[in-house]
Amino acid sequence: MSVEKHNFEAETGKVLNIVINSLYSNKDIFLRELISNSSDACDKRRYKSLTDKSFASTIDLNININVDPKAKTLKISDNGIGMSKDELISSLGTIAKSGTKAFLEGITKQKNKDDNLSLIGQFGVGFYSAFMVADKVEVISKGIGTKKSHHWTSDGQSSFTISESDKDVDGTEITLHIKKDEKDYLDTFRIENIVKKYSDHIPYPVKLIEDGKENEVKSLNSASALWMRNKKDIKSEQYEEFYNHLGGIGKPWKTIHNTTEGIVSFTNLLFIPEMKPFDLFNPDRKTSVKLYTNRVFITDECEDLLPSYLRFIKGVVDSEDIDLNVSREMMQSNAALNKISKALVNKILSELKKDFEKNRDDYEKFFNEFGAAFKEGIYEDFERKKSLIDISLFKSSNGEQLTSLNEYISRMKKDQNEIFYISGENIEQILTSPQIEGFKSRGLEVIYMTDPIDEFWLPSMNEYEGKPFKSITKGAIDLSKFDIQKDKDSKSKKPATKKDIDKLISEMKTHLGDKVKDIKSSQMLTDSPVCLTADEAAMDIHLEKLMRQHKRLDKESTKILEINPSHDLIKSLGKIVQNSKDKSVVSDVSHLLLDQARIVEGEMPLDTKGFTEKLSSIITKSLSG
């Protein structure tokens, strides 16, 4: 019988080392993961037997645990869907698949070792936890419908072998050769406790068989679907274990478990995580809810069950009104599924609104984790956009606490008719934006929009409660009707006269030419000499930058350069225009001011070499003068 040797993929060694030596503070988890995999295999076989006549079977699905203290082996076997040779190689030879890099990064970010337990389900490396307690692992598996079973073996180092097996039983058998210092896992009492603690929710019987006592089979779990039990009979620890079984990270922030009866009846058990998964912003934006009908697993890739902006939610939905044979292509047009989806989303939003209104501090923690994804719904879900934005939160110049738009409106100035906002890559960048100076000095609150999705829902929304959204980096804003709030010790600087500023602007335009859209005196600036704004008809500055970064725009547009008539630099430059015939200084400073404004916006100077030459020239003249 030929034996094939395969090397693990490049990153596999790193992941194996982490999983075996440092991922888990509690090694008991290995059994939970192997039983969970067996349960998934049974789910798939059950579904297959009910939907495909060629695989029809009346077999009782179960999971067996065999303990042999003499041989120092622990076996976990199931009669589920099984694996073919190719599936063994691809499933057990590739750790974490495309998520390997994210997995390794995720491990390094965890502060608490216990937090690492959750990573296993997310990245599909649960099987390899067996190597924490075993120095050798063997897998014999035969996929339903295949002719041969195959034998996979590895010591968890750099490679594995695979060969044909004589066993002719559908399903999978995993044999762990327990390490000398882990012999406690050959104790049946220990195994019983682990299963009851971590796997009681598994809907298939988990049976314990001790070597030499084959007639004394012992059932270890309730073997009933957790979501079909009465909420009163379920402990929080059981919810948490089921959440981990679904690949949840940490503990759930909120559990939503209820049954809905009507034209379409269904039961849902949904979990909102307390921390965002590392793949939250993967381009595929897949949801994570499993669909069942009468406790029969149908699919975990039902994109129409929950919208993508709720993809962070995990759980199960079970309905007797869903046809077992419904295809993935037909799901989108399935009337029952559409009704379930609508009811689920409304229920989730209703629960979130309750927390928004009654448990604000806790809700803010949720929004800090998932707000960027949640706000995608404002752009995508036309029917619920108002409900979504009502409970969306934002940072603003009002302070560190998050604010809703209704709360912002309640604090608006008497003559303020617009919701002022500024976009940026992050709060730190926004706080250095010169455009915000005039608003702060007048006590005008500005909302900080830092998530990329903000740039897309804002144009689609236009206004909220009759108040238009207004970007402070785009178009003209009249701040003259709002008084500047002065401190007792502050001294206001006298601005240059309109005549002097007009002449300076005219001179600067001759030097900057088409490098700017326009130059004008600013009401927004108090401390900075200049800033850039976009024309009213143009794209917002941050949105344009975002579009260029993603190759959606080829060319940068010219901006308006606003100058501060009260700034000493601007007034001094105005005097040079009035008194000097040498315009080279005005030209150099004009270009430097434009480049300064660009740098503040995170852009490079238009001419890097020219920028350094002009800067050197001005500094030299200043030092020699």
C-alpha positions in Angstrom: 0.0 0.0 0.0 1.6 3.3 -1.1 2.1 6.1 1.4 2.2 9.7 0.2 4.1 12.3 2.1 2.9 15.9 2.0 4.5 19.0 3.5 2.3 21.5 5.2 2.0 24.9 3.5 4.5 27.6 4.2 2.7 29.4 7.1 1.4 26.2 8.6 4.5 25.6 10.8 4.0 29.0 12.4 0.4 28.5 13.1 0.9 24.9 14.4 3.5 26.2 16.8 1.2 28.9 18.1 -1.8 26.5 18.4 0.2 23.8 20.2 2.3 25.9 22.5 0.7 29.2 23.2 -2.8 29.6 21.8 -4.7 28.0 24.6 -4.6 28.5 28.4 -7.2 25.7 28.7 -6.3 22.6 26.8 -9.7 21.0 27.4 -10.8 23.0 24.4 -9.3 20.5 22.0 -12.2 18.1 22.7 -14.8 20.8 22.2 -13.3 21.5 18.8 -13.1 17.9 17.6 -16.7 17.2 18.7 -17.8 20.4 17.0 -16.3 19.3 13.8 -18.0 15.9 14.1 -21.3 17.7 14.7 -20.9 19.7 11.5 -20.1 16.5 9.6 -23.4 15.0 10.9 -25.3 18.1 10.0 -24.1 17.8 6.4 -24.9 14.1 6.1 -28.3 14.6 7.5 -29.1 17.3 5.0 -27.6 15.3 2.2 -29.7 12.2 3.0 -32.9 14.3 3.1 -32.3 16.2 -0.2 -30.5 13.7 -2.4 -32.2 10.3 -3.0 -28.9 8.7 -3.9 -27.6 9.3 -0.4 -30.9 8.4 1.4 -30.2 6.8 4.7 -32.0 6.0 7.9 -28.8 5.7 10.0 -28.8 7.3 13.4 -26.1 10.0 13.5 -23.9 10.1 16.6 -20.5 10.9 17.9 -18.5 8.3 19.9 -15.5 8.8 22.2 -13.4 5.8 22.9 -10.8 5.8 25.7 -8.0 3.2 25.8 -5.7 3.9 28.8 -3.5 1.0 27.9 -2.9 2.1 24.3 -2.8 5.7 25.5 -5.3 6.7 22.8 -8.4 8.8 22.7 -10.7 8.3 19.6 -13.4 10.7 18.5 -15.5 9.2 15.7 -18.7 10.1 13.8 -20.8 8.7 11.0 -21.2 12.1 9.3 -20.4 13.2 5.8 -16.8 12.0 5.9 -13.9 13.2 3.6 -12.4 12.0 0.4 -8.7 11.8 -0.1 -8.6 15.3 -1.7 -10.7 16.7 1.1 -8.4 15.3 3.7 -5.4 16.9 2.0 -7.0 20.3 1.5 -8.8 20.4 4.9 -6.1 19.0 7.1 -3.1 20.2 5.1 -3.9 23.9 4.9 -4.2 25.7 8.2 -6.5 28.8 8.2 -6.3 28.9 4.4 -6.6 32.5 3.2 -7.0 33.7 6.7 -3.5 32.6 7.9 -2.0 36.1 7.9 -5.0 37.6 9.7 -4.9 34.7 12.2 -1.2 35.4 13.0 -1.9 39.1 13.4 -4.9 38.4 15.5 -2.9 36.3 18.0 -0.4 39.1 18.5 -3.2 41.6 19.3 -4.8 39.6 22.1 -3.9 40.9 25.5 -5.4 38.0 27.4 -4.5 34.4 26.6 -8.1 33.4 27.2 -9.2 35.6 24.4 -7.3 33.4 22.0 -9.8 30.6 22.5 -12.2 32.4 20.2 -9.8 32.7 17.3 -9.9 29.0 16.6 -13.4 28.9 15.3 -13.0 32.0 13.2 -10.0 30.7 11.3 -10.8 27.0 11.1 -7.8 25.7 12.9 -9.7 23.8 15.6 -8.6 20.4 14.5 -4.9 21.3 15.2 -5.7 21.9 18.9 -5.4 18.0 19.1 -1.6 18.4 19.0 -1.7 20.2 22.4 -2.3 16.8 24.1 -1.2 14.3 21.4 2.2 13.7 19.9 0.6 11.9 16.9 -2.8 12.2 15.3 -4.4 9.8 12.9 -7.5 10.4 10.8 -9.4 7.7 8.9 -12.2 9.0 6.8 -14.5 7.9 4.0 -16.7 10.4 2.3 -20.3 9.5 1.5 -20.4 8.2 -2.0 -16.7 7.5 -2.3 -15.3 4.0 -2.8 -12.2 4.1 -0.6 -11.4 5.4 2.9 -8.1 7.1 3.5 -5.7 7.3 6.4 -4.1 10.7 7.4 -1.2 10.8 9.9 0.9 13.6 11.3 3.0 14.4 14.4 2.2 18.1 14.0 5.6 19.1 12.8 6.3 19.9 9.1 4.4 17.2 7.2 1.7 14.5 7.1 1.2 11.2 5.2 -1.8 9.8 3.5 -2.6 6.3 2.3 -5.6 4.1 1.6 -7.3 2.4 4.5 -9.0 -1.0 4.8 -11.9 0.4 6.9 -15.1 0.7 5.0 -17.3 2.8 7.3 -18.7 6.1 6.3 -17.6 9.0 8.4 -14.4 10.0 10.3 -12.4 8.6 13.1 -9.7 10.6 14.8 -7.2 8.9 17.0 -5.1 10.9 19.4 -1.9 9.3 20.8 -1.9 11.1 24.1 1.4 12.6 25.4 2.9 11.2 28.6 2.3 14.4 30.5 -1.3 14.7 29.4 -2.6 11.3 30.6 -5.4 12.9 32.5 -7.3 13.0 29.2 -7.5 9.2 29.4 -9.6 9.5 32.5 -13.3 8.9 31.7 -14.5 11.2 34.5 -12.4 14.1 33.0 -13.8 13.4 29.6 -17.4 13.4 30.9 -16.9 16.8 32.6 -15.4 18.4 29.5 -18.2 17.2 27.2 -20.9 18.3 29.6 -19.3 21.7 30.1 -18.5 22.5 26.4 -20.6 20.3 24.2 -23.9 19.7 25.9 -25.6 21.7 23.2 -24.5 19.4 20.4 -27.7 18.1 18.8 -26.3 14.6 18.3 -25.7 12.0 21.0 -22.1 12.1 22.3 -21.4 8.6 23.7 -18.4 7.5 25.8 -17.0 3.9 25.4 -14.1 2.7 27.6 -11.8 0.0 26.3 -12.9 -3.4 27.7 -16.3 -2.0 28.6 -18.0 -1.8 25.2 -21.3 -2.8 26.7 -21.3 0.1 29.0 -22.0 3.0 26.6 -22.7 6.2 28.4 -24.4 9.3 26.9 -22.7 12.5 27.9 -24.9 15.3 26.4 -28.5 16.4 26.2 -28.4 15.9 22.4 -31.1 18.5 21.7 -30.8 21.7 19.7 -30.1 24.5 22.1 -32.1 27.0 20.2 -35.3 24.9 20.5 -35.1 24.7 24.3 -37.0 27.1 26.5 -35.0 30.2 27.4 -35.7 29.7 31.1 -33.9 26.3 31.0 -30.7 27.7 29.4 -27.8 29.0 31.5 -25.7 31.9 30.3 -22.7 29.5 30.2 -24.6 27.3 27.7 -25.3 30.2 25.5 -21.6 31.2 25.6 -20.5 27.7 24.7 -22.9 27.6 21.8 -21.6 31.0 20.7 -18.1 29.7 20.7 -19.2 26.6 18.8 -20.4 29.0 16.1 -16.9 30.6 16.0 -17.8 33.6 18.1 -15.0 35.8 19.5 -14.9 36.2 23.3 -18.3 36.4 24.9 -21.5 37.6 23.2 -22.4 41.2 23.9 -26.1 40.4 23.4 -28.1 37.2 23.0 -31.4 37.4 21.1 -33.4 34.1 21.5 -37.1 34.1 20.6 -39.7 32.2 18.6 -42.0 34.0 16.1 -45.3 32.6 15.1 -47.5 33.7 12.3 -47.8 33.3 8.5 -44.2 32.2 8.7 -43.0 30.7 12.0 -39.4 30.4 13.1 -37.0 30.3 16.0 -33.8 32.4 16.1 -30.9 32.3 18.4 -28.6 35.2 17.5 -25.5 36.6 19.1 -24.0 40.1 18.8 -20.3 39.8 19.7 -18.6 42.1 22.2 -15.6 42.6 19.9 -15.3 42.7 16.1 -13.8 39.8 14.2 -10.6 40.3 12.2 -12.4 39.6 9.0 -15.2 42.2 9.5 -14.1 44.2 6.5 -13.2 41.4 4.1 -14.4 42.3 0.6 -16.9 39.3 0.5 -18.9 40.7 3.5 -20.4 37.3 4.2 -23.0 36.9 7.0 -22.6 34.3 9.7 -26.0 32.8 10.5 -26.9 29.1 9.9 -30.2 28.2 8.4 -32.1 25.1 9.6 -35.5 23.6 8.9 -37.0 21.4 11.6 -33.5 21.2 13.2 -32.0 20.0 9.9 -29.0 22.1 8.8 -29.5 23.7 5.3 -26.7 26.2 4.9 -24.4 28.7 6.6 -24.1 30.7 3.4 -27.6 32.2 3.1 -26.8 35.8 2.1 -30.5 36.7 2.1 -31.1 35.9 5.7 -29.4 39.0 7.1 -28.0 42.1 5.2 -24.3 42.5 4.9 -24.2 45.4 7.4 -25.2 42.9 10.1 -22.6 40.4 9.1 -21.0 40.5 12.6 -24.0 38.7 14.0 -23.7 34.9 14.5 -26.4 32.4 15.3 -29.0 30.0 13.9 -32.5 30.4 12.4 -34.8 27.4 12.3 -38.1 27.4 10.4 -40.5 24.6 9.4 -41.7 26.8 6.5 -38.4 26.6 4.6 -38.2 23.8 2.0 -35.3 21.4 2.5 -34.7 21.4 -1.2 -34.5 25.1 -1.7 -31.5 25.9 -3.8 -29.1 28.7 -3.1 -30.2 30.4 -6.3 -33.9 30.2 -5.3 -33.3 31.6 -1.8 -33.4 35.2 -2.9 -36.9 34.8 -4.2 -38.2 32.5 -1.4 -41.2 34.3 0.1 -40.9 32.6 3.5 -37.2 33.4 3.7 -37.8 37.1 2.8 -40.4 37.4 5.6 -38.0 35.8 8.1 -35.3 38.1 7.1 -37.5 41.2 7.5 -38.6 40.1 10.9 -35.1 39.3 12.0 -33.7 42.6 11.0 -36.5 44.5 12.6 -36.0 42.5 15.8 -32.3 43.2 15.9 -32.8 46.9 15.3 -35.5 47.0 18.0 -33.1 45.3 20.5 -30.4 47.8 19.6 -32.7 50.7 20.0 -33.6 49.6 23.5 -29.9 49.6 24.5 -29.4 52.9 22.8 -32.1 54.4 24.9 -31.7 52.6 28.2 -28.1 51.3 28.3 -26.2 54.0 26.6 -22.7 53.3 27.9 -22.9 49.6 26.9 -24.4 50.6 23.5 -21.4 52.9 22.9 -19.1 50.0 23.4 -21.0 48.1 20.7 -21.0 51.0 18.3 -17.2 51.6 18.8 -16.7 48.0 17.6 -19.3 47.7 14.8 -20.5 51.2 13.9 -18.4 51.3 10.7 -20.2 48.2 9.4 -23.5 49.1 10.9 -23.6 52.5 9.1 -23.3 50.7 5.7 -27.0 50.0 6.2 -27.7 53.8 6.0 -26.4 53.6 2.4 -27.7 50.2 1.4 -31.0 49.7 3.3 -33.4 52.3 1.9 -36.3 51.0 3.9 -34.6 51.3 7.3 -32.1 54.1 6.7 -33.9 56.4 9.1 -34.1 53.8 11.8 -30.4 53.1 11.4 -29.3 56.7 11.5 -31.5 57.3 14.5 -29.3 55.0 16.6 -26.0 55.7 14.9 -23.4 57.5 17.0 -20.6 59.9 16.0 -17.6 61.7 17.6 -17.8 65.4 17.5 -16.1 68.6 18.7 -18.5 68.6 21.7 -16.3 66.2 23.7 -15.1 62.6 24.0 -18.6 61.2 24.4 -20.3 59.9 21.2 -23.4 61.8 20.0 -26.5 60.9 18.0 -27.7 63.3 15.3 -30.8 64.1 17.4 -28.6 65.1 20.3 -26.5 67.2 18.0 -29.6 69.0 16.7 -30.7 69.7 20.3 -27.4 71.6 20.9 -27.4 73.6 17.7 -27.0 77.4 17.9 -30.1 79.6 17.5 -29.4 80.7 14.0 -27.7 77.4 12.9 -29.7 75.6 10.2 -27.1 73.0 9.0 -25.4 70.0 10.5 -21.7 70.8 10.2 -19.3 67.9 9.7 -15.8 67.2 8.6 -14.4 64.0 7.0 -11.0 62.5 7.7 -9.0 59.3 7.9 -9.0 59.4 11.7 -9.7 61.7 14.7 -6.1 62.7 15.0 -6.0 64.0 11.5 -9.3 65.9 11.9 -8.1 67.6 15.1 -5.2 69.1 13.2 -7.5 70.4 10.4 -7.4 74.2 10.2 -10.9 74.3 8.7 -12.3 73.5 12.2 -10.8 76.5 14.0 -13.5 79.0 13.2 -16.3 76.7 14.3 -14.6 75.9 17.6 -14.0 79.5 18.3 -17.7 80.2 17.8 -18.9 77.2 19.8 -20.3 75.5 16.7 -20.3 71.8 17.1 -18.8 69.8 14.2 -19.4 66.1 13.7 -16.3 64.0 12.8 -16.9 61.5 10.0 -14.0 59.1 10.0 -15.4 55.9 8.4 -15.1 55.4 4.7 -18.8 54.6 4.4 -19.7 58.0 5.7 -18.6 59.5 2.4 -21.2 57.4 0.6 -24.3 57.6 2.8 -24.0 61.3 3.4 -24.8 62.3 -0.3 -27.7 59.8 -0.3 -29.1 61.2 2.9 -28.6 65.0 2.2 -30.5 66.0 5.4 -31.7 64.7 8.8 -34.9 66.0 10.5 -35.0 68.9 8.0 -31.4 69.9 8.7 -29.0 69.7 5.7 -25.6 68.1 6.1 -22.8 70.6 5.4 -19.2 69.7 5.0 -17.0 72.4 6.4 -14.3 71.7 3.8 -16.6 72.3 0.8 -18.4 75.4 -0.4 -19.0 78.8 1.3 -20.2 78.9 4.9 -21.3 82.2 6.4 -20.0 82.3 10.0 -20.5 86.0 10.4 -23.8 85.6 12.2 -22.1 83.7 15.0 -20.0 85.6 17.5 -16.5 84.4 18.5 -16.4 83.3 22.1 -13.5 85.1 23.8 -11.7 84.2 27.0 -11.1 87.0 29.5 -7.4 87.0 28.8 -7.5 86.5 25.1 -6.8 89.4 22.7 -8.4 89.4 19.3 -6.1 90.1 16.4 -7.1 92.9 14.2 -7.5 91.7 10.6 -6.0 93.3 7.6 -8.2 95.7 5.7 -10.4 94.4 2.9 -8.5 96.6 0.5 -5.1 95.1 1.5 -6.5 91.5 1.5 -8.0 92.0 -2.0 -4.8 93.3 -3.3 -2.8 90.4 -1.8 -5.3 87.9 -3.2 -4.9 89.5 -6.6 -1.1 89.3 -6.4 -1.2 85.7 -5.2 -3.4 84.6 -8.0 -0.9 85.9 -10.5 1.8 83.7 -9.0 -0.3 80.5 -8.3 -2.3 80.7 -11.5 -4.2 77.4 -12.3 -2.7 75.7 -9.3 -5.7 76.9 -7.4 -9.4 77.1 -8.2 -9.6 80.4 -6.3 -8.2 82.4 -3.4 -10.4 84.1 -0.9 -10.4 85.6 2.6 -11.5 83.0 5.2 -14.0 83.2 8.1 -13.0 79.7 9.3 -9.4 80.3 10.2 -8.3 81.7 13.6 -4.8 80.2 14.2 -3.6 78.9 10.8 -2.6 81.1 8.0 -4.2 79.1 5.2 -6.4 76.1 4.4 -7.9 74.3 1.4 -11.6 73.9 0.6 -13.5 72.4 -2.3 -15.8 74.3 -4.6 -19.5 73.8 -3.8 -20.1 71.8 -7.0 -16.9 69.7 -6.5 -16.3 66.5 -4.5 -15.6 66.8 -0.8 -11.8 66.9 -0.2 -11.6 63.6 1.8 -13.9 61.7 -0.5 -11.8 62.7 -3.5 -8.7 61.5 -1.8 -10.4 58.3 -0.9 -11.5 57.8 -4.6 -7.9 58.4 -5.8 -6.5 56.0 -3.3 -8.8 53.3 -4.7 -8.0 54.2 -8.3 -11.5 55.5 -8.9 -10.2 58.9 -9.9 -7.1 59.6 -12.0 -6.6 63.3 -11.5 -6.6 65.6 -8.4 -8.9 68.6 -8.7 -7.7 72.1 -7.9 -8.9 73.5 -4.6 -9.8 76.9 -3.2 -7.0 78.4 -1.0 -8.5 80.4 1.9 -6.2 82.8 3.7 -6.6 84.2 7.3 -6.7 88.0 7.2 -5.9 88.2 10.9 -2.7 86.0 10.8 0.6 87.9 11.1 2.1 86.0 8.2 -0.7 87.0 5.9 -0.6 90.6 7.1 3.2 90.8 6.7 2.8 89.4 3.2 0.2 92.0 2.4 2.7 94.7 3.5 5.3 93.3 1.2 2.8 93.5 -1.7 2.1 97.2 -0.8 5.7 98.4 -0.3 8.1 96.2 -2.3 8.8 96.0 -5.9 10.4 92.6 -5.5 7.7 90.1 -6.1 9.9 87.0 -5.8 9.2 86.8 -2.0 5.5 87.0 -2.6 5.7 84.3 -5.2 7.8 82.0 -3.0 5.6 82.5 0.1 2.5 82.0 -2.0 3.7 78.7 -3.2 4.9 77.7 0.2 1.5 78.5 1.7 -0.3 76.4 -0.9 2.1 73.5 -0.2 1.6 74.0 3.6 -2.2 73.7 3.1 -1.7 70.5 1.0 0.6 68.9 3.6 -2.0 69.5 6.4 -4.5 67.6 4.2 -2.1 64.7 3.9 -1.0 65.6 0.3 2.5 66.1 -1.0 3.7 69.5 -2.2 3.0 70.1 -5.9 6.7 70.4 -6.6 8.9 68.8 -3.8 12.2 70.2 -5.2 10.7 73.7 -5.6 9.2 73.5 -2.1 12.6 72.8 -0.5 14.3 75.5 -2.6 11.7 78.2 -1.8 11.8 77.2 1.9 15.6 77.4 2.0 15.5 80.8 0.2 13.0 82.3 2.6 14.9 81.0 5.7 18.2 82.4 4.3 16.7 85.8 3.7 15.2 85.8 7.2 18.5 84.9 8.9 20.5 87.3 6.9 18.1 90.2 7.2 
